Amino acid sequence: MLIALALGAASAWFIGRTAGPGGVFTTALGSAALTWAITRHRAPGPRRMMWTAVYSILALTLLWTTISIVSYARDSDGEPVSQVIGEWGRNHRLGTVVDQMEAIAYSNSPAKSPAKQLTLDPTLTSATGDTAAPTTTNAAIPAPAPIVPVLSPALPGEGQWAPIAKAGGYDAVWATSMRPLAEFGGVVASMAVIDQTYLRVGLFNGSEVPGGSWTRGKRIPTELYPALVAAFNGGFRFDHIKGGYVTEGRTVRALRSADATIAIGKDGKVVFGALGRDIAKDGPWVSLRQNLILIVDNSESQVRAGVTLGVWWGADYGRQVYVPRSALCQLADGRLAYAYVSEVDAEQLAQSLIHMGCTKAMQLDINGDWPALFTFDHPLDGSVLPHLLDDRMHTPLHRYLNGSKKEFFALFDSTLVPNPSVLDA
C-alpha cells in the first residue's frame, strides 16, 4: 500500500510540476475513468483497486510525457536525445532535477596523462593546410603570436595559428588547438582569434532564449548569406543567471552593474567587460548580453571570488562538474577570441584562458552541444557551408541557418552587408 501511495504521489507531483493544475485534473479524471473501465465487471478488493488506479496514473503520465517530449524534439534539428530531454525538463520546471543529474553525470575529473592529438575540426585543417607554421598574409592584419606550449614535446601545430576565415579580402579569424594545463594534460582547448577590422556583429534571438518575435530572429536571413563569416553561441539560460539582456530597443531582462557584458555598438563592433567599468550603461549600444561576472580579469581567475558572491558557474551541488565550456576573451593586443575547452570545471577553464593569452574573459554557454563556433564557406551556388571549430563539437551543422533555440552572435563581412539590413535594428 505504501509503495502504491508513493508511486501515485510521485506521478501527481510530476504532472503538477510539468503540466500544471490542468494536467493534474486531466490525469485524475482520466485515471478514474480508466480504473472504472478496467474494474467495472468485477469487484476487486481495496488493494487491487488502489493498484489499478496507480497503474492508470502511471500510464497516463508516461503517455503525456512521451507525447510532450516527442513534440518538443520535432523542432530540435538533430540535437542529441539527452540534450532534448534536458531542455524539455528545464522548460517544464524540472531545472533543479536536471542540474542535479548533470552534476552527478559530469563528475569525472579530466585525465592527467597528455592527450595524443589536437582537436581542430578536420574540415578546417584540410582547408587551411598545415597548422604548424604561423601565417602573416597581410602586414596590416597579422596573425596572433604563437602560444608557447605547456607540455613537451609539443604536438604538431600546437599553439600555432592557421587562418580559417576572411573579411574585406584579408584574414580575419585564426584558430589553434593546444593542451593548456600542465596538471591535466588530457584537457584540450581550441581557440579562434577574431580581428574586427572588416567585421560587423549581430545578436540573433533564439526561439526559447529570449523567445518572442524579433527582427533578428532564430536564424540568419538568406540576404546576409554572402556576408556571413562566422557565428558562435551566447550565454546561459535566464533561469541560471541574474544578469540582463537588451536588444532591438527592448529590455528583456534588466542589466546588472559589474556583470560580464558583451556589447555591440551601432558600428557593429563588439566590446565586452564589466558593465559600469569597461562598458558605459548609456553607451550607443544595439545589443547587450550579460552572463555572470568576468571569469578572468587582469589575467587572473575570478572563479573563487565569484563563488563567494554566489555566482553560478555551472551546477555543482557540492561536486566538481567537468563539461565542455566556452568563453569570449580579450587578448593583450585588444583582439577578441572565442575558446572551447572540454571537459573542465570553471577554474580549469579560467586557467586555460589565462595561459592562452586572455587578459579578461567571460564564460559563455556550457554543457552538451550548446558551445559551438562555426565559420562558413561560400559555394558558387550562393549557399553557405558551415565548418565547426573543434571536432568534439557535435552541434547540428545548420543550427544558426535553420533556427536556434538560444541566442547567438553572427559575424559578417562589413564590406558585403547590404544597406539597410536586419543588423540595423
C-alpha positions in Angstrom: 0.0 0.0 0.0 2.8 2.4 0.9 4.5 1.7 -2.4 1.3 2.4 -4.3 0.7 5.6 -2.5 4.4 6.7 -3.1 4.1 6.0 -6.8 0.8 7.8 -7.1 2.1 10.8 -5.2 5.3 10.9 -7.3 3.2 10.8 -10.5 0.9 13.5 -9.2 3.9 15.7 -8.3 5.5 15.1 -11.7 2.3 16.0 -13.6 1.7 19.0 -11.4 5.2 20.2 -11.9 5.4 19.7 -15.7 1.8 20.2 -16.8 0.3 22.4 -14.0 -3.1 22.1 -12.3 -4.8 21.4 -15.6 -2.6 18.4 -16.1 -3.3 17.1 -12.6 -7.1 17.4 -13.1 -7.0 15.8 -16.6 -4.8 12.9 -15.3 -7.0 12.4 -12.2 -10.1 12.3 -14.4 -8.5 10.0 -17.0 -7.2 7.6 -14.4 -10.6 7.5 -12.7 -12.3 6.7 -16.0 -9.6 4.1 -16.8 -9.9 2.5 -13.4 -13.7 2.3 -13.7 -13.4 0.8 -17.2 -11.0 -1.9 -16.0 -12.8 -2.9 -12.8 -16.5 -2.4 -13.7 -17.1 -6.0 -14.5 -15.6 -7.3 -11.3 -15.4 -6.3 -7.6 -11.8 -6.1 -6.7 -10.7 -5.5 -3.1 -9.3 -2.2 -1.9 -5.7 -3.2 -2.5 -6.3 -4.3 -6.1 -8.4 -1.1 -6.7 -5.6 1.1 -5.5 -3.0 -0.6 -7.7 -5.3 -0.3 -10.7 -5.7 3.4 -10.1 -1.9 3.8 -9.6 -1.2 1.9 -12.8 -3.6 4.1 -14.6 -2.0 7.3 -13.3 1.5 6.0 -14.3 0.3 5.0 -17.8 -1.3 8.4 -18.4 1.8 10.2 -17.0 4.1 8.2 -19.3 1.8 8.8 -22.3 1.6 12.6 -21.7 5.4 12.9 -21.1 6.2 10.9 -24.3 3.9 13.0 -26.5 5.2 16.2 -25.0 8.9 15.3 -25.4 8.4 13.9 -29.0 6.6 17.2 -29.9 9.4 19.2 -28.5 12.0 17.1 -30.3 10.4 17.7 -33.7 11.9 21.2 -33.6 15.3 20.2 -32.3 17.2 20.0 -35.6 19.1 16.8 -34.8 20.1 17.5 -31.2 21.1 14.5 -29.0 18.2 12.8 -27.2 19.8 13.5 -23.8 20.0 17.3 -24.6 16.5 17.4 -25.9 15.2 15.7 -22.7 17.3 18.0 -20.5 16.0 21.2 -22.2 12.4 19.8 -22.1 12.8 19.3 -18.4 14.1 22.8 -17.9 11.2 24.2 -19.9 8.8 22.2 -17.7 10.0 23.4 -14.3 12.4 20.5 -13.7 15.6 22.5 -14.0 16.8 21.7 -10.5 16.4 18.0 -11.1 18.2 18.2 -14.5 21.0 20.2 -12.9 21.5 17.6 -10.1 21.5 14.7 -12.5 24.1 16.5 -14.7 26.2 17.3 -11.6 26.4 13.5 -10.9 26.9 12.5 -14.6 29.8 15.0 -15.2 31.8 14.4 -12.0 34.8 12.7 -13.6 38.0 14.8 -13.5 39.9 15.1 -16.8 42.9 12.8 -17.4 46.3 13.8 -16.2 48.1 11.9 -18.9 48.8 14.1 -22.0 46.4 14.0 -24.9 47.9 12.4 -28.0 46.2 14.7 -30.6 44.7 18.1 -31.0 41.1 18.8 -31.9 40.7 21.4 -34.6 37.9 20.3 -36.9 39.4 18.3 -39.8 37.4 20.3 -42.3 39.3 23.4 -41.1 42.7 21.9 -41.1 42.2 20.3 -44.5 41.0 23.6 -46.0 43.7 25.8 -44.4 46.7 23.4 -44.8 49.4 22.7 -42.3 48.8 24.5 -39.0 52.4 24.1 -37.8 53.6 27.5 -39.2 52.0 30.8 -38.3 50.5 32.8 -41.1 51.0 36.5 -41.7 49.5 37.1 -45.2 48.8 40.8 -44.6 51.1 43.1 -42.6 48.1 45.3 -41.5 46.3 42.3 -40.0 48.9 39.9 -38.7 48.2 36.5 -37.2 48.4 36.3 -33.4 51.7 35.5 -31.8 52.2 31.7 -31.3 51.3 30.4 -27.8 54.1 28.7 -26.0 53.1 25.0 -25.4 52.7 23.9 -21.8 53.7 20.3 -22.4 56.8 18.9 -24.0 57.1 17.5 -26.6 54.5 19.7 -28.3 52.1 18.2 -30.8 52.3 19.3 -34.4 50.7 22.7 -34.8 50.2 23.1 -31.0 49.8 26.8 -30.2 50.4 27.8 -33.8 47.7 29.8 -35.8 46.0 29.0 -39.1 43.7 31.4 -40.9 40.1 30.0 -41.1 38.0 32.9 -42.4 38.4 36.2 -44.3 36.7 39.6 -44.3 37.3 42.5 -46.6 39.7 40.3 -48.5 42.0 39.7 -45.5 42.4 37.0 -42.9 40.0 37.9 -40.1 39.8 34.7 -38.0 42.6 32.3 -36.9 42.5 29.1 -35.0 44.7 26.9 -32.9 44.4 24.0 -30.6 46.6 23.1 -27.6 46.8 21.4 -24.2 46.7 24.3 -21.8 47.0 22.7 -18.4 50.2 21.1 -17.1 48.5 19.1 -14.4 45.7 17.8 -16.6 47.3 17.0 -19.9 44.2 15.3 -21.2 42.4 18.7 -21.5 42.5 20.1 -25.0 41.4 23.6 -25.9 40.6 25.2 -29.3 40.6 29.0 -29.8 39.6 31.3 -32.6 41.0 34.8 -32.6 38.8 37.4 -34.2 40.0 40.7 -35.8 37.1 43.1 -36.2 38.6 45.4 -38.7 36.3 44.3 -41.6 33.7 42.6 -39.4 30.2 43.5 -38.3 28.5 41.6 -35.5 24.8 41.0 -34.7 23.0 39.3 -31.8 20.3 36.9 -33.0 17.5 35.9 -30.7 16.6 32.2 -30.1 13.1 30.8 -30.2 13.3 30.0 -26.5 16.0 32.3 -25.2 14.9 35.0 -25.2 11.8 33.8 -27.2 9.3 36.1 -28.8 9.2 37.9 -32.1 12.3 39.8 -33.3 13.7 41.4 -36.4 16.9 39.3 -35.8 15.2 36.1 -35.1 16.3 32.5 -34.6 18.1 32.1 -37.9 20.4 34.1 -40.2 18.4 35.5 -43.1 19.4 34.4 -46.6 20.1 38.0 -47.7 23.0 38.0 -45.3 24.5 34.7 -46.5 27.0 36.3 -48.9 28.5 38.3 -46.0 28.4 35.6 -43.4 31.8 34.8 -41.9 31.3 33.1 -38.5 28.9 32.5 -35.7 29.1 31.4 -32.1 26.9 30.6 -29.1 25.6 33.0 -26.5 25.3 32.6 -22.7 23.3 30.7 -20.1 19.6 30.2 -19.9 17.9 33.0 -18.0 17.0 30.7 -15.1 20.7 30.3 -14.4 21.8 34.0 -14.3 20.7 37.2 -12.8 22.1 39.4 -15.5 20.4 41.4 -18.3 19.6 41.1 -22.0 18.8 44.2 -24.1 18.5 44.3 -27.9 16.5 45.9 -30.7 15.5 48.7 -28.2 13.8 46.2 -25.8 14.9 45.2 -22.3 14.2 41.5 -21.9 16.0 41.5 -18.5 17.4 44.4 -16.6 21.1 44.9 -16.7 23.3 44.5 -13.6 26.3 46.6 -12.8 29.6 44.8 -12.7 28.3 41.7 -14.6 30.2 40.5 -17.6 28.7 42.0 -20.7 29.0 41.7 -24.4 28.1 45.0 -26.0 27.5 45.6 -29.7 27.7 49.2 -30.9 25.9 50.9 -33.7 29.1 50.3 -35.8 28.6 46.6 -35.4 31.8 46.2 -33.3 31.9 44.1 -30.1 33.4 45.3 -26.8 33.0 43.4 -23.6 33.9 43.6 -19.9 32.3 44.6 -16.6 29.2 46.8 -17.0 29.8 50.2 -15.5 33.6 49.8 -15.5 34.6 48.7 -19.0 31.2 49.4 -20.6 29.1 52.5 -20.1 25.5 51.7 -19.4 24.3 54.6 -21.5 26.6 53.9 -24.5 25.4 53.7 -28.1 24.6 50.0 -27.9 22.5 48.0 -30.2 22.6 44.9 -28.1 23.9 43.9 -24.6 24.1 40.4 -23.3 25.2 39.6 -19.7 26.5 36.3 -18.3 27.7 36.0 -14.7 30.8 38.1 -13.8 34.1 38.1 -15.6 35.8 34.7 -15.2 39.2 36.2 -15.9 40.1 39.8 -15.1 43.6 41.4 -15.3 44.8 37.9 -16.3 43.7 36.5 -13.0 41.0 33.9 -12.3 37.8 35.2 -10.7 36.2 31.8 -10.0 36.8 31.7 -6.3 35.8 35.4 -5.9 32.6 34.6 -7.8 31.7 31.7 -5.6 31.8 34.0 -2.5 29.4 36.3 -4.4 27.1 33.4 -5.2 28.0 33.2 -8.9 26.6 30.1 -10.5 29.5 28.9 -12.8 27.5 25.8 -13.7 25.6 23.3 -11.5 27.8 21.6 -9.0 25.7 20.8 -5.8 28.9 20.2 -3.9 30.6 18.3 -6.8 33.1 19.5 -9.4 31.4 19.5 -12.8 33.5 18.7 -15.8 31.8 19.7 -19.1 32.5 21.4 -22.4 32.7 25.1 -21.7 33.0 28.2 -24.0 34.2 31.7 -23.4 34.8 35.0 -25.1 38.1 36.7 -24.1 40.2 39.7 -25.0 43.9 39.3 -25.8 46.7 41.7 -24.8 46.6 43.2 -28.4 42.9 44.0 -28.0 41.5 41.4 -30.3 38.7 39.1 -29.3 39.0 35.3 -29.0 36.4 32.5 -28.7 37.6 29.5 -26.7 36.2 26.0 -26.4 37.7 23.8 -23.6 36.5 20.3 -22.8 35.8 18.7 -20.3 36.7 21.1 -17.4 35.4 22.8 -14.4 35.2 26.6 -14.1 38.6 27.0 -12.5 40.3 24.9 -15.2 38.5 26.9 -17.8 39.9 30.1 -16.3 43.4 28.8 -16.1 43.2 27.6 -19.7 42.1 31.0 -20.9 44.9 32.7 -18.9 47.6 30.5 -20.5 46.2 31.1 -23.9 46.6 34.9 -23.5 43.3 36.2 -22.2 43.6 39.3 -20.1 39.9 39.3 -19.4 37.2 36.7 -20.3 33.5 35.9 -19.7 32.2 32.3 -19.7 29.5 31.7 -22.3 27.3 28.6 -22.6 28.4 25.2 -21.3 27.4 21.6 -21.5 26.3 19.3 -24.2 26.3 20.7 -27.8 25.5 24.3 -26.9 29.1 25.6 -27.2 29.9 26.0 -30.9 31.7 28.2 -33.2 31.1 28.0 -37.0 32.9 29.5 -39.9 31.3 29.5 -43.3 32.4 28.8 -46.9 30.6 30.2 -49.9 30.0 27.8 -52.8 29.2 29.2 -56.2 25.5 28.3 -55.9 25.0 31.1 -53.3 24.6 28.8 -50.3 26.8 28.7 -47.2 28.8 25.7 -46.0 29.3 25.6 -42.2 32.5 24.3 -40.5 32.8 23.7 -36.8 35.9 24.9 -34.9 36.5 21.7 -32.9 35.9 18.1 -33.9 34.4 17.4 -30.5 31.5 19.8 -31.3 28.5 17.8 -32.4 26.1 20.7 -32.8 23.8 20.4 -35.8 25.7 22.0 -38.7 22.8 24.2 -39.8 21.6 25.3 -36.3 22.1 29.0 -36.9 20.8 28.8 -40.5 17.7 26.7 -39.8 16.8 28.1 -36.4 18.3 28.1 -32.9 16.5 27.7 -29.6 19.1 30.0 -27.9 20.6 33.4 -28.9 23.8 33.5 -30.8 26.3 36.0 -32.3 27.0 36.1 -36.0 29.9 37.8 -37.7 29.6 39.4 -41.2 32.0 40.9 -43.7 31.2 44.6 -43.3 32.0 45.3 -47.0 29.3 42.8 -48.1 26.5 43.7 -45.7 23.5 45.2 -47.6 22.3 48.6 -46.6 19.8 48.6 -44.9 19.8 45.2 -43.2 18.4 43.5 -40.0 21.7 44.4 -38.3 20.5 48.0 -38.2 17.6 47.1 -35.9 
